[in-house]
Amino acid sequence: MRLFLVLLAALLLLPVPALAQRGAARGNPKELIKQAERLYDQKKYLEAAEVLEKAHEASPNPDPRLLYNIARAYDQAGREREAIQYYEQYKAKGTDLTLIKRADLFIDRLKLQLQKEESRAAATASERKRLQEEAATARKRADEERQAARRADETNQLRLKEAYEDALAARKRMQVTSFALGGVALVGIGAGTVFGLQARSARSDFDKATELDPKLAAKTATRTNALLADIGFGVGVASAVAAVLLYPKEPLPQPGKPRVTLAPAGAGAGMEVSF
């Protein structure tokens, strides 16, 4: 689209003093329109619209079609709102019915285009809001899961600590029991030794006795002491074996640390981890 040549003719018909006065103050409208035409031909529509606005301001009695050309330049530049504004101004001041109908069509097109852009912008904003809400929900869920995992870990650590303390207490009880059985073993063996010596002494008295009563007394003492010695040795040996079996052989591992153990009968080795 080229600018209307009638604008130039209208400007030439203006009184010289008016043109000189306004041209000195704001620029020569004729030159501005020519400059706008060149910019429009170079597809510099926004610059052309701005220069035409200056020409409109500088003209003492601007032709209304200049408003139409400003609207067209803004329309080509993709500035819908400015284009609609100048189309509306031309409709209010213009007299060319053909241009008024075109302005109506352009206004309808631009308004529909703006509605589509606003709908796209609203859809984009709605989608952005939805994504933000989903991201916020995901962050909240992740925080809740981390907190739940932390609480579960704290509960597990507490349970492990309690289990370790219980195992440690049981180990100490086994050690005390083992030591007690060891003491019983020593007492039993000691008692067996004492009664064994007494049985030997009674046996010697039995061999030396020449009368019936002393001999029977020595025999009874020998049997009694021998029985007591056997009981003492039996208790001592049984207690010693139990003490050896009950005494913990391996150190109690810390929770979560691996411990290497041997398989039964030397068949291999394994790893045990306490949790």
Sequence and secondary structure as in RCSB ss.txt:
>XXXX:A:sequence
MRLFLVLLAALLLLPVPALAQRGAARGNPKELIKQAERLYDQKKYLEAAEVLEKAHEASPNPDPRLLYNIARAYD
QAGREREAIQYYEQYKAKGTDLTLIKRADLFIDRLKLQLQKEESRAAATASERKRLQEEAATARKRADEERQAAR
RADETNQLRLKEAYEDALAARKRMQVTSFALGGVALVGIGAGTVFGLQARSARSDFDKATELDPKLAAKTATRTN
ALLADIGFGVGVASAVAAVLLYPKEPLPQPGKPRVTLAPAGAGAGMEVSF
>XXXX:A:secstr
    HHHHHHHHTS HHHHHHHHHHH  HHHHHHHHHHHHHTT HHHHHHHHHHHHHH SS  THHHHHHHHHHH
HHT HHHHHHHHHHHHHH   HHHHHHHHHHHHHHHHHHHHHHHHHHHHHHHHHHHHHHHHHHHHHHHHHHHHHH
HHHHHHHHHHHHHHHHHHHHHHHHHHHHHHHHHHHHHHHHHHHHHHHHHHHHHHHHHH  SHHHHHHHHHHHHHH
HHHHHHHHHHHHHHHHHHHHHS  S    TT EEEEE GGG  EEEEE  
